[in-house]
Amino acid sequence: IGIVAIAHVVVSHFAVGGGIVMALVETLAVRRQDGALRQLAYRTSWILILVSTVFGAITGVGIWFTIGLVHPTGTSALIRSFVWGWAIEWVFFILEVTTAVAYVATWNKVRPRTHLLLIWLYAFAAFMSLVVIQGIISFMLTPGTWLETKAFWDGFLNPTYLPGLLLRTGICCFLAGAYMTFAALREQRMVRLAA
């Protein structure tokens, strides 16, 4: 469980932060009419989409498979307690994958403003997926008053929900920002070598 979960958490945090950072970078590129910055967004978008949609989805399914094998009754109880949370998360995940594929497929085929809409939709869907998952994951650590009430919102909005969401959002942006920075530095070095 640990190996699959750690791999999924790293990839999913990169996917959430990647959407936010990619949207900001492309927005700057379009506003400034900066072709080099837009080219950086284009090249890095392929890694973001491949990693998040393929590897992220596989490891996400892997988590369900492993926890279902190790503790089927615990998994069943978690699904029953948060069935609407999981349903909402799946809607956001489907929107995330759809907009990710559309974003990569429409480079230089649609107007820049339309393309920006796709990446901002991706960033929104990925972040909202994190918002929902954070409530369920933090519930497992600190169920709060849910133990007495068994109410969805008492479990979801538990004592560590907001601090965890803020921390995880920061980690998401850090991972994606670091990747984008290294990609920009690498690109700059390649331009210098070619000159």
Secondary structure, 3 states (H helix, E strand, C coil): CHHHHHHHHHHHHHHHHHHHHHHHHHHHHHHHCCHHHHHHHHHHHHHHHHHHHHHHHHHHHHHHHHHHHHCHHHHHHHHHHCHHHHHHHHHHHHHHHHHHHHHHHCCCCCCHHHHHHHHHHHHHHHHHHHHHHHHHHHHHHCCCCHHHHCCHHHHHCCCCHHHHHHHHHHHHHHHHHHHHHHHHHHHHHHHHHHC
